[in-house]
Amino acid sequence: MRHKQKTAALSREFHNFVADIESLLNETASLTGGELAEARSKLHERVSEAKESVNVLSHDIARRAGKSAARANREVHDEPWKAIGSAAAVGLLLGLLFSRR
């Protein structure tokens, strides 16, 4: 459930980011001088926030992927015949599926 919440949060962050960029682009069409510099500063700030959100999520995904790989490795080493049997069953099912086409 936590993963879905983080994914939803990232999705909201991305949509907010795009909306902010569009808003800033529309606002900057008629700006000059100091106003333009302020708008650019806001844009850089939003880009930095979005990058940070993506970095946090990517680190979390990498950590969880590493844990999953370690768990799978442990299970295969603990019970290799189950892994071999499972792989054979999947191979058989895929073979049957593709041979019918």
DRENVO-47788 format. One record per atom (N, C-alpha, C): residue in one letter; x, y, z; residue number from 1; atom name. Coordinates in steps of 0.2 Angstrom, whole numbers, plus 5000, padded with zeros to 4 digits. Layout:
<atoms>
  code     X     Y     Z  pos  site
     A     X     Y     Z  NUM    CA
...
</atoms>
This chain:
<atoms>
  code     X     Y     Z  pos  site
     M  5004  4994  5000    1     N
     M  5000  5000  5000    1    CA
     M  5004  5006  5000    1     C
     R  5010  5006  5004    2     N
     R  5014  5012  5004    2    CA
     R  5017  5014  4997    2     C
     H  5019  5008  4993    3     N
     H  5021  5010  4986    3    CA
     H  5016  5013  4982    3     C
     K  5010  5012  4983    4     N
     K  5004  5015  4979    4    CA
     K  5004  5022  4981    4     C
     Q  5004  5023  4987    5     N
     Q  5004  5030  4990    5    CA
     Q  5010  5034  4987    5     C
     K  5016  5032  4987    6     N
     K  5022  5035  4985    6    CA
     K  5021  5037  4977    6     C
     T  5018  5032  4974    7     N
     T  5017  5032  4967    7    CA
     T  5012  5038  4965    7     C
     A  5007  5038  4969    8     N
     A  5002  5043  4968    8    CA
     A  5004  5050  4970    8     C
     A  5008  5050  4975    9     N
     A  5011  5057  4977    9    CA
     A  5016  5059  4972    9     C
     L  5020  5055  4969   10     N
     L  5024  5057  4963   10    CA
     L  5020  5059  4957   10     C
     S  5015  5055  4956   11     N
     S  5011  5057  4950   11    CA
     S  5008  5064  4951   11     C
     R  5005  5066  4957   12     N
     R  5003  5072  4959   12    CA
     R  5008  5077  4958   12     C
     E  5014  5076  4961   13     N
     E  5020  5081  4960   13    CA
     E  5021  5082  4953   13     C
     F  5021  5077  4949   14     N
     F  5023  5078  4942   14    CA
     F  5018  5082  4938   14     C
     H  5011  5081  4940   15     N
     H  5006  5085  4937   15    CA
     H  5006  5092  4939   15     C
     N  5008  5093  4946   16     N
     N  5008  5100  4948   16    CA
     N  5014  5103  4945   16     C
     F  5020  5100  4944   17     N
     F  5026  5103  4941   17    CA
     F  5024  5105  4934   17     C
     V  5021  5101  4930   18     N
     V  5019  5103  4923   18    CA
     V  5014  5109  4923   18     C
     A  5009  5109  4928   19     N
     A  5005  5114  4928   19    CA
     A  5008  5121  4930   19     C
     D  5013  5120  4935   20     N
     D  5017  5126  4936   20    CA
     D  5021  5129  4931   20     C
     I  5024  5124  4927   21     N
     I  5028  5126  4921   21    CA
     I  5024  5130  4916   21     C
     E  5018  5127  4915   22     N
     E  5014  5130  4910   22    CA
     E  5012  5137  4912   22     C
     S  5010  5137  4918   23     N
     S  5008  5144  4921   23    CA
     S  5014  5149  4921   23     C
     L  5020  5147  4922   24     N
     L  5026  5151  4922   24    CA
     L  5027  5153  4915   24     C
     L  5026  5149  4910   25     N
     L  5027  5150  4903   25    CA
     L  5022  5155  4901   25     C
     N  5016  5155  4903   26     N
     N  5011  5159  4901   26    CA
     N  5012  5166  4904   26     C
     E  5014  5166  4910   27     N
     E  5016  5173  4913   27    CA
     E  5022  5176  4911   27     C
     T  5027  5172  4908   28     N
     T  5033  5175  4906   28    CA
     T  5033  5178  4899   28     C
     A  5027  5177  4896   29     N
     A  5027  5179  4889   29    CA
     A  5027  5187  4888   29     C
     S  5025  5190  4893   30     N
     S  5025  5198  4893   30    CA
     S  5029  5201  4898   30     C
     L  5034  5197  4901   31     N
     L  5038  5200  4907   31    CA
     L  5044  5202  4904   31     C
     T  5047  5207  4907   32     N
     T  5054  5210  4905   32    CA
     T  5058  5211  4912   32     C
     G  5064  5211  4911   33     N
     G  5069  5213  4916   33    CA
     G  5068  5209  4923   33     C
     G  5067  5213  4928   34     N
     G  5067  5210  4935   34    CA
     G  5061  5204  4936   34     C
     E  5056  5206  4932   35     N
     E  5050  5201  4933   35    CA
     E  5052  5194  4930   35     C
     L  5055  5195  4924   36     N
     L  5058  5189  4920   36    CA
     L  5063  5185  4925   36     C
     A  5067  5189  4928   37     N
     A  5072  5185  4932   37    CA
     A  5069  5182  4938   37     C
     E  5064  5185  4941   38     N
     E  5060  5182  4946   38    CA
     E  5056  5175  4944   38     C
     A  5053  5176  4938   39     N
     A  5050  5170  4935   39    CA
     A  5055  5164  4934   39     C
     R  5061  5166  4931   40     N
     R  5066  5161  4930   40    CA
     R  5068  5158  4937   40     C
     S  5069  5162  4942   41     N
     S  5070  5159  4949   41    CA
     S  5065  5154  4951   41     C
     K  5059  5156  4950   42     N
     K  5053  5152  4952   42    CA
     K  5054  5145  4948   42     C
     L  5055  5146  4942   43     N
     L  5056  5140  4938   43    CA
     L  5061  5135  4940   43     C
     H  5067  5138  4941   44     N
     H  5073  5134  4944   44    CA
     H  5071  5131  4951   44     C
     E  5068  5134  4955   45     N
     E  5066  5132  4961   45    CA
     E  5061  5126  4960   45     C
     R  5056  5126  4956   46     N
     R  5051  5121  4955   46    CA
     R  5055  5115  4952   46     C
     V  5060  5116  4947   47     N
     V  5063  5110  4944   47    CA
     V  5068  5107  4949   47     C
     S  5071  5111  4954   48     N
     S  5074  5108  4959   48    CA
     S  5070  5103  4964   48     C
     E  5064  5106  4966   49     N
     E  5059  5102  4970   49    CA
     E  5057  5095  4966   49     C
     A  5056  5096  4960   50     N
     A  5054  5090  4956   50    CA
     A  5060  5085  4956   50     C
     K  5066  5087  4955   51     N
     K  5071  5083  4955   51    CA
     K  5072  5079  4961   51     C
     E  5071  5083  4967   52     N
     E  5072  5080  4973   52    CA
     E  5067  5074  4974   52     C
     S  5061  5076  4972   53     N
     S  5055  5071  4973   53    CA
     S  5057  5064  4969   53     C
     V  5059  5065  4963   54     N
     V  5061  5060  4959   54    CA
     V  5067  5056  4962   54     C
     N  5072  5059  4965   55     N
     N  5078  5056  4968   55    CA
     N  5076  5052  4974   55     C
     V  5071  5055  4978   56     N
     V  5069  5051  4984   56    CA
     V  5065  5045  4982   56     C
     L  5061  5045  4977   57     N
     L  5057  5039  4975   57    CA
     L  5062  5034  4971   57     C
     S  5066  5037  4967   58     N
     S  5071  5032  4964   58    CA
     S  5075  5028  4969   58     C
     H  5078  5032  4974   59     N
     H  5082  5028  4979   59    CA
     H  5077  5023  4983   59     C
     D  5071  5025  4984   60     N
     D  5067  5020  4987   60    CA
     D  5066  5014  4983   60     C
     I  5064  5015  4977   61     N
     I  5063  5009  4972   61    CA
     I  5069  5005  4971   61     C
     A  5075  5008  4971   62     N
     A  5082  5004  4970   62    CA
     A  5083  5000  4977   62     C
     R  5081  5003  4982   63     N
     R  5082  4999  4989   63    CA
     R  5077  4993  4989   63     C
     R  5071  4994  4987   64     N
     R  5066  4989  4987   64    CA
     R  5068  4984  4982   64     C
     A  5070  4986  4976   65     N
     A  5072  4981  4971   65    CA
     A  5078  4977  4974   65     C
     G  5083  4980  4977   66     N
     G  5089  4976  4980   66    CA
     G  5086  4971  4985   66     C
     K  5082  4973  4989   67     N
     K  5079  4968  4994   67    CA
     K  5075  4962  4991   67     C
     S  5072  4964  4986   68     N
     S  5068  4959  4982   68    CA
     S  5073  4954  4979   68     C
     A  5078  4956  4976   69     N
     A  5083  4952  4972   69    CA
     A  5086  4948  4978   69     C
     A  5088  4951  4983   70     N
     A  5092  4947  4988   70    CA
     A  5087  4941  4991   70     C
     R  5081  4943  4992   71     N
     R  5076  4938  4995   71    CA
     R  5075  4932  4990   71     C
     A  5074  4934  4983   72     N
     A  5074  4929  4978   72    CA
     A  5080  4925  4978   72     C
     N  5086  4928  4978   73     N
     N  5092  4924  4978   73    CA
     N  5092  4919  4984   73     C
     R  5090  4921  4990   74     N
     R  5090  4917  4996   74    CA
     R  5086  4911  4995   74     C
     E  5080  4912  4992   75     N
     E  5075  4907  4991   75    CA
     E  5077  4902  4986   75     C
     V  5080  4904  4981   76     N
     V  5083  4900  4976   76    CA
     V  5088  4895  4979   76     C
     H  5093  4898  4982   77     N
     H  5098  4894  4985   77    CA
     H  5096  4890  4991   77     C
     D  5090  4892  4995   78     N
     D  5088  4887  5000   78    CA
     D  5084  4881  4997   78     C
     E  5080  4883  4992   79     N
     E  5076  4877  4989   79    CA
     E  5077  4877  4981   79     C
     P  5082  4875  4978   80     N
     P  5083  4875  4971   80    CA
     P  5078  4871  4967   80     C
     W  5076  4866  4970   81     N
     W  5071  4862  4966   81    CA
     W  5065  4865  4965   81     C
     K  5063  4869  4970   82     N
     K  5056  4873  4969   82    CA
     K  5057  4878  4963   82     C
     A  5063  4881  4963   83     N
     A  5064  4886  4958   83    CA
     A  5065  4883  4951   83     C
     I  5068  4877  4951   84     N
     I  5068  4873  4944   84    CA
     I  5062  4871  4942   84     C
     G  5058  4868  4947   85     N
     G  5051  4866  4945   85    CA
     G  5046  4872  4943   85     C
     S  5047  4878  4946   86     N
     S  5043  4883  4944   86    CA
     S  5045  4886  4937   86     C
     A  5051  4886  4936   87     N
     A  5054  4888  4929   87    CA
     A  5052  4884  4924   87     C
     A  5052  4877  4925   88     N
     A  5049  4872  4920   88    CA
     A  5042  4873  4919   88     C
     A  5038  4874  4924   89     N
     A  5031  4875  4923   89    CA
     A  5029  4881  4919   89     C
     V  5033  4887  4921   90     N
     V  5032  4893  4917   90    CA
     V  5034  4892  4910   90     C
     G  5039  4888  4909   91     N
     G  5042  4887  4902   91    CA
     G  5037  4883  4898   91     C
     L  5034  4878  4901   92     N
     L  5029  4873  4898   92    CA
     L  5023  4877  4896   92     C
     L  5020  4881  4901   93     N
     L  5014  4885  4899   93    CA
     L  5015  4890  4894   93     C
     L  5021  4893  4894   94     N
     L  5023  4898  4888   94    CA
     L  5023  4894  4882   94     C
     G  5026  4888  4882   95     N
     G  5027  4884  4876   95    CA
     G  5020  4882  4873   95     C
     L  5016  4880  4877   96     N
     L  5009  4878  4875   96    CA
     L  5005  4884  4872   96     C
     L  5006  4890  4876   97     N
     L  5003  4896  4873   97    CA
     L  5005  4898  4867   97     C
     F  5012  4898  4865   98     N
     F  5014  4900  4859   98    CA
     F  5013  4895  4853   98     C
     S  5013  4889  4855   99     N
     S  5012  4884  4850   99    CA
     S  5005  4884  4847   99     C
     R  5000  4886  4851  100     N
     R  4993  4887  4848  100    CA
     R  4992  4892  4843  100     C
     R  4997  4897  4843  101     N
     R  4996  4903  4838  101    CA
     R  4999  4901  4832  101     C
</atoms>
